[in-house]
Amino acid sequence: MTTGILATDAWSAAPDHAVAACWRGQHDNAVVLAAGAKVLIAGGADAAGAGLRQSAVYDFAQDEWSPTALLGTARQAHALALLPNGKVLATGGTSGAAGTPLRTAEVFDPAANTWQATPHDLVVGRVGHSATTLANGLVLVAGGSGQRAGGGLVALRSAELFNPADGTWEAVGHDMTDARTGHTAIPLQNGQKVLVCGGSVPVGAGEDADLAFCELYDTATGTWTPTGSMRHPRRAHSATALSATTVLVAGGRAPGASGDGFDPFARATAELYDLAAGTWQDVAPMPAGRAFHRAVPLGSGKVLVIGGADHVDNETGYRGALHFSAGAWTPFAGLDEGRWAFAAASSGTKVLVVGGVTRTGLAAAATPVELTASAERSGT
């Protein structure tokens, strides 16, 4: 089958990552380097849920991994952002399976192959937050979960800016309209604006309310403005810019609070955001629901959605992939190994997936969570 989005509608094995790992966050899993020639992955969680220090760079041309220096701090559910100078910023996260949100940040230098702690820490420790590079070169870190005074975690409304020139952090004077964690943040108009959508808010022990609320950050004014809400609440969804003014959101978890009609299955719905109108419009749904999948842009308004899972527990990762173009979904070759909560990146003509969860709960053979170190690639 040929779709025309990549040179080949197939996946081939790539070398394994050094460790089996998963990335359950929205902004923690991979960064494209060197104008699409390489991909950086850093941190993630092991099968026990503890953060990792391992980091590596994959070279598409050589089809090989090169280990980097270890992260200074083990971290999972952190956020990565590519800086204008080609370096990568890693912020926050947590080191333990249920640890305190980290205030530390560090920068990867591809030329030196090293990580170095920033001279200053974040204003607030965060996990499950977003990090977005803006048109002015600053990095916007927003939301996530912070430490609650009485114990546990609380969703944050605050945001802060990182200045790569001097390594300082400054709180954004205006908080987000809505506290949220596990949301997506997509730069629009070349980083002049940032669309934040979905996520969840903890409402009790082990329970979260999923959100449909969305808002825009304006780089010029430093303010947040509510924009149209999605037609369906979502977390563990994907959000991909199709152009400088449009965003595709697909899948994700259904509302997660048991008192609100808890639905353990993932959504199949998808919708498009239009910046000029500030509204969302339904597009054709995917053939089946999926969450904790990845969506990578392929250019010209095309997107490849890969893997994921449907049920919250006792799940085997999906092998299936879908191509979105012109409002329609078409099948793409399936992965050799089903997975969710993995890392994925696209150069535009090549796609890499690595790691992730393969089985959980009763679907797992011997442990509650089975992870993989395997990697696959598509394109030439």
C-alpha positions as CSV (number, residue, x, y, z in Angstrom):
1,M,0.0,0.0,0.0
2,T,1.3,3.5,-0.9
3,T,0.1,6.7,0.7
4,G,2.7,9.1,-0.6
5,I,3.4,10.6,2.8
6,L,6.7,8.8,3.3
7,A,9.0,7.1,0.7
8,T,7.9,3.7,2.1
9,D,4.7,2.6,3.8
10,A,6.6,0.3,6.2
11,W,8.5,0.1,9.4
12,S,12.0,-1.4,9.8
13,A,13.9,-2.2,12.9
14,A,16.3,0.4,14.3
15,P,18.9,-0.3,17.0
16,D,17.6,-0.6,20.5
17,H,17.8,2.2,23.0
18,A,20.3,1.4,25.9
19,V,17.5,1.0,28.4
20,A,13.8,0.1,28.3
21,A,11.9,3.3,29.1
22,C,8.5,5.0,28.7
23,W,7.4,8.6,28.4
24,R,3.9,9.3,29.7
25,G,4.0,13.0,29.4
26,Q,3.1,15.3,26.5
27,H,6.4,17.2,26.1
28,D,9.0,14.8,27.6
29,N,9.8,12.3,24.9
30,A,11.9,13.5,21.9
31,V,13.4,16.6,20.3
32,V,14.5,16.8,16.7
33,L,18.0,18.2,16.3
34,A,20.3,19.4,13.4
35,A,17.5,20.4,11.0
36,G,15.9,16.9,11.2
37,A,19.0,14.8,10.9
38,K,19.1,13.6,14.5
39,V,16.7,13.0,17.5
40,L,17.4,13.4,21.2
41,I,15.7,11.4,23.9
42,A,16.3,12.0,27.6
43,G,15.1,10.6,30.8
44,G,11.7,8.8,31.0
45,A,10.6,6.1,33.5
46,D,11.6,2.5,34.1
47,A,9.2,-0.3,34.8
48,A,8.9,0.7,38.5
49,G,8.0,4.2,37.6
50,A,11.3,5.8,38.7
51,G,13.0,8.5,36.6
52,L,16.0,7.7,34.4
53,R,19.2,9.6,33.7
54,Q,20.0,8.0,30.4
55,S,20.1,10.2,27.3
56,A,21.0,9.4,23.7
57,V,21.0,10.9,20.2
58,Y,19.8,8.9,17.1
59,D,21.2,9.7,13.7
60,F,18.8,9.0,10.8
61,A,21.6,8.8,8.2
62,Q,23.7,6.4,10.2
63,D,20.8,4.5,11.8
64,E,22.6,4.4,15.1
65,W,22.4,5.7,18.7
66,S,25.1,7.7,20.4
67,P,25.0,7.9,24.2
68,T,25.3,11.3,25.7
69,A,26.5,12.3,29.2
70,L,23.9,11.3,31.8
71,L,21.3,13.8,32.9
72,G,22.4,15.6,36.1
73,T,19.1,14.6,37.6
74,A,16.9,11.5,36.9
75,R,13.6,12.8,35.6
76,Q,10.3,11.6,34.1
77,A,7.2,13.6,33.1
78,H,9.5,16.5,32.5
79,A,9.4,18.8,29.5
80,L,12.0,19.3,26.7
81,A,12.3,22.3,24.4
82,L,14.7,23.1,21.5
83,L,16.4,26.4,22.1
84,P,17.2,28.8,19.2
85,N,21.0,28.0,19.5
86,G,20.3,24.3,18.9
87,K,20.7,23.3,22.5
88,V,17.9,21.5,24.4
89,L,16.3,22.6,27.7
90,A,15.0,19.9,30.1
91,T,12.8,21.2,32.9
92,G,11.1,19.8,36.1
93,G,9.6,16.4,36.2
94,T,10.1,14.0,39.1
95,S,12.8,11.5,40.0
96,G,10.7,8.9,41.8
97,A,7.5,7.0,40.9
98,A,5.6,9.5,43.1
99,G,8.2,12.0,44.1
100,T,8.3,15.7,44.6
101,P,8.1,17.8,41.5
102,L,11.6,19.1,40.5
103,R,12.6,22.7,40.3
104,T,15.9,21.9,38.6
105,A,16.6,22.4,34.8
106,E,19.5,21.5,32.6
107,V,20.7,22.2,29.1
108,F,22.0,19.7,26.5
109,D,24.8,20.9,24.3
110,P,25.0,18.7,21.1
111,A,28.5,19.9,20.3
112,A,29.9,18.9,23.7
113,N,27.5,16.0,24.1
114,T,26.9,17.1,27.7
115,W,24.2,18.2,30.1
116,Q,24.8,21.2,32.3
117,A,22.5,22.5,35.1
118,T,21.0,26.0,34.5
119,P,22.4,28.6,36.9
120,H,18.9,29.2,38.4
121,D,16.0,26.9,39.2
122,L,12.4,27.2,38.1
123,V,10.2,29.4,40.2
124,V,8.0,26.5,41.0
125,G,8.7,22.7,40.9
126,R,6.5,21.1,38.2
127,V,5.7,17.7,36.7
128,G,3.4,17.1,33.7
129,H,3.9,20.7,32.4
130,S,4.6,22.1,29.0
131,A,7.7,23.9,27.6
132,T,7.4,25.9,24.4
133,T,10.0,28.0,22.6
134,L,8.6,31.4,21.7
135,A,9.3,33.8,18.8
136,N,11.4,36.0,21.1
137,G,13.7,33.1,22.0
138,L,12.4,32.6,25.5
139,V,10.9,29.4,26.7
140,L,7.4,29.4,28.2
141,V,6.8,26.7,30.9
142,A,3.2,26.4,31.9
143,G,0.9,24.5,34.2
144,G,1.7,21.0,35.4
145,S,1.3,19.6,38.9
146,G,3.0,21.1,41.9
147,Q,3.4,20.1,45.5
148,R,0.3,20.6,47.6
149,A,0.9,22.0,51.1
150,G,-1.3,19.3,52.7
151,G,0.4,16.5,50.7
152,G,-0.1,15.2,47.2
153,L,-0.2,17.2,44.0
154,V,-2.2,20.2,42.8
155,A,-2.7,21.4,39.2
156,L,-1.0,24.8,38.6
157,R,-2.2,27.9,36.9
158,S,1.2,29.6,36.9
159,A,3.7,29.9,34.1
160,E,7.2,31.1,33.9
161,L,9.8,32.2,31.2
162,F,13.3,30.9,30.8
163,N,15.9,33.2,29.2
164,P,18.7,31.2,27.5
165,A,20.9,34.2,27.4
166,D,21.5,34.3,31.2
167,G,19.8,31.1,32.5
168,T,17.2,33.0,34.5
169,W,13.6,32.3,35.2
170,E,10.8,34.8,35.6
171,A,7.2,34.3,36.6
172,V,4.7,35.3,34.0
173,G,2.7,38.1,35.5
174,H,-0.6,36.7,34.4
175,D,-1.7,33.1,35.4
176,M,-3.4,30.8,33.0
177,T,-7.2,31.0,33.1
178,D,-7.4,27.4,34.2
179,A,-5.1,25.2,36.2
180,R,-4.1,22.1,34.3
181,T,-1.6,19.3,34.0
182,G,-0.9,16.8,31.2
183,H,-2.0,19.3,28.6
184,T,-0.6,20.1,25.2
185,A,1.0,23.4,24.2
186,I,1.4,24.2,20.5
187,P,3.2,27.2,19.1
188,L,1.3,29.1,16.4
189,Q,2.3,32.0,14.1
190,N,6.0,31.0,14.5
191,G,5.8,31.2,18.2
192,Q,3.9,34.5,18.5
193,K,1.1,32.6,20.2
194,V,0.8,29.3,22.1
195,L,-2.4,27.2,22.2
196,V,-2.8,25.2,25.4
197,C,-5.6,22.6,25.4
198,G,-7.0,19.8,27.5
199,G,-5.2,18.1,30.3
200,S,-6.7,17.3,33.7
201,V,-7.1,18.6,37.3
202,P,-6.7,16.3,40.3
203,V,-10.0,16.1,42.2
204,G,-9.3,13.4,44.7
205,A,-7.1,10.4,45.6
206,G,-6.4,8.8,42.2
207,E,-9.1,10.7,40.4
208,D,-8.8,13.5,37.8
209,A,-11.3,15.6,35.9
210,D,-10.4,15.9,32.2
211,L,-10.6,19.3,30.5
212,A,-12.0,20.7,27.3
213,F,-10.9,24.3,28.1
214,C,-8.3,25.9,25.9
215,E,-6.4,29.2,26.1
216,L,-3.9,31.3,24.2
217,Y,-0.7,32.9,25.3
218,D,0.3,36.0,23.5
219,T,4.1,36.4,23.4
220,A,3.9,40.2,22.7
221,T,1.7,41.0,25.7
222,G,2.6,38.1,28.1
223,T,-1.1,37.5,28.7
224,W,-3.5,34.5,28.6
225,T,-6.8,34.7,26.8
226,P,-9.5,32.0,26.9
227,T,-10.3,30.6,23.4
228,G,-12.9,28.1,22.2
229,S,-13.2,24.9,24.2
230,M,-12.7,21.5,22.5
231,R,-15.9,19.6,21.8
232,H,-14.7,16.8,24.0
233,P,-12.6,16.8,27.2
234,R,-9.2,15.1,26.7
235,R,-5.9,14.1,28.3
236,A,-3.3,11.7,26.9
237,H,-4.4,13.1,23.5
238,S,-2.2,14.3,20.6
239,A,-2.1,17.9,19.3
240,T,-0.3,18.7,16.1
241,A,0.0,22.0,14.2
242,L,-1.1,21.6,10.6
243,S,-0.2,25.2,9.7
244,A,0.6,28.4,11.5
245,T,-3.0,28.8,12.4
246,T,-4.6,25.4,12.6
247,V,-4.2,22.4,15.0
248,L,-5.4,18.8,14.9
249,V,-6.3,17.1,18.2
250,A,-7.0,13.4,18.2
251,G,-7.9,10.7,20.7
252,G,-7.1,10.8,24.4
253,R,-8.7,9.6,27.6
254,A,-12.4,10.1,28.3
255,P,-13.4,11.8,31.6
256,G,-11.6,10.2,34.4
257,A,-13.6,10.9,37.6
258,S,-15.7,8.0,38.7
259,G,-18.5,10.3,39.9
260,D,-18.7,11.9,36.5
261,G,-19.6,8.9,34.4
262,F,-16.1,7.3,34.3
263,D,-15.4,5.8,30.9
264,P,-12.3,3.6,30.9
265,F,-11.9,3.7,27.2
266,A,-10.1,6.1,24.9
267,R,-11.7,8.5,22.4
268,A,-11.7,8.0,18.7
269,T,-12.9,11.6,18.0
270,A,-10.7,14.3,16.4
271,E,-11.2,18.0,15.9
272,L,-9.5,21.0,14.2
273,Y,-8.8,24.4,15.8
274,D,-8.8,27.5,13.7
275,L,-6.9,30.4,15.3
276,A,-8.7,33.2,13.3
277,A,-12.1,32.0,14.4
278,G,-11.1,30.7,17.8
279,T,-13.2,27.6,17.4
280,W,-13.0,23.8,17.1
281,Q,-14.7,21.7,14.4
282,D,-15.2,18.0,14.4
283,V,-13.4,16.0,11.7
284,A,-13.8,12.4,10.8
285,P,-13.1,10.2,13.8
286,M,-10.3,7.6,13.9
287,P,-11.5,4.0,13.3
288,A,-11.0,3.2,17.1
289,G,-10.1,5.1,20.2
290,R,-6.5,5.5,21.4
291,A,-4.6,7.4,24.1
292,F,-1.0,7.8,25.0
293,H,-0.2,7.6,21.3
294,R,2.1,9.9,19.4
295,A,1.3,12.1,16.4
296,V,4.2,13.5,14.3
297,P,3.9,16.2,11.6
298,L,4.9,15.2,8.0
299,G,4.4,18.7,6.4
300,S,1.7,20.0,4.1
301,G,-1.0,19.5,6.7
302,K,-0.3,15.8,7.0
303,V,0.1,13.9,10.3
304,L,1.0,10.3,11.2
305,V,-0.7,8.9,14.4
306,I,1.1,5.9,15.9
307,G,0.5,3.3,18.5
308,G,-1.3,4.0,21.8
309,A,-3.8,2.0,23.9
310,D,-7.5,2.0,24.6
311,H,-8.3,0.8,28.1
312,V,-6.8,2.3,31.3
313,D,-5.6,-1.0,32.6
314,N,-4.8,-4.5,31.4
315,E,-3.8,-3.2,28.0
316,T,-1.6,-4.3,25.2
317,G,-0.1,-1.5,23.1
318,Y,-1.5,-0.8,19.6
319,R,0.6,-1.6,16.5
320,G,-1.6,0.4,14.2
321,A,-0.8,3.7,12.6
322,L,-3.0,6.2,10.7
323,H,-2.3,8.9,8.2
324,F,-4.4,12.1,8.4
325,S,-4.7,14.3,5.4
326,A,-7.4,16.7,4.1
327,G,-9.8,15.7,6.9
328,A,-9.6,12.0,6.3
329,W,-7.8,9.0,7.9
330,T,-6.1,6.2,6.0
331,P,-4.3,3.1,7.4
332,F,-0.5,3.1,7.5
333,A,1.7,0.1,8.1
334,G,1.6,-1.2,11.6
335,L,4.5,-1.2,14.0
336,D,6.3,-4.5,14.6
337,E,5.8,-4.1,18.3
338,G,2.7,-2.5,19.8
339,R,3.4,0.2,22.3
340,W,2.1,3.3,24.1
341,A,3.7,6.1,26.1
342,F,6.7,5.9,23.8
343,A,9.0,8.5,22.2
344,A,8.5,9.5,18.5
345,A,9.9,12.2,16.2
346,S,9.8,13.1,12.5
347,S,12.2,14.8,10.2
348,G,9.4,15.3,7.7
349,T,10.5,12.4,5.5
350,K,11.6,10.0,8.2
351,V,9.9,8.9,11.5
352,L,11.4,7.2,14.5
353,V,9.6,5.5,17.4
354,V,11.4,4.1,20.5
355,G,10.6,2.5,23.8
356,G,7.2,2.6,25.5
357,V,4.9,0.3,27.4
358,T,4.0,-2.9,25.6
359,R,1.7,-4.5,28.2
360,T,0.1,-3.7,31.5
361,G,-1.9,-5.4,34.3
362,L,-3.4,-8.8,33.4
363,A,-2.0,-8.4,29.8
364,A,1.5,-8.4,31.2
365,A,3.3,-11.8,31.7
366,A,5.1,-11.4,35.0
367,T,5.2,-7.7,36.0
368,P,2.6,-5.0,36.3
369,V,4.2,-3.0,33.4
370,E,6.3,-4.4,30.5
371,L,8.5,-1.9,28.7
372,T,10.6,-2.2,25.6
373,A,13.9,-0.7,24.5
374,S,13.2,-1.5,20.8
375,A,13.1,1.2,18.1
376,E,11.5,1.3,14.6
377,R,11.8,3.7,11.7
378,S,9.9,4.6,8.6
379,G,10.9,6.6,5.5
380,T,14.3,6.7,3.7
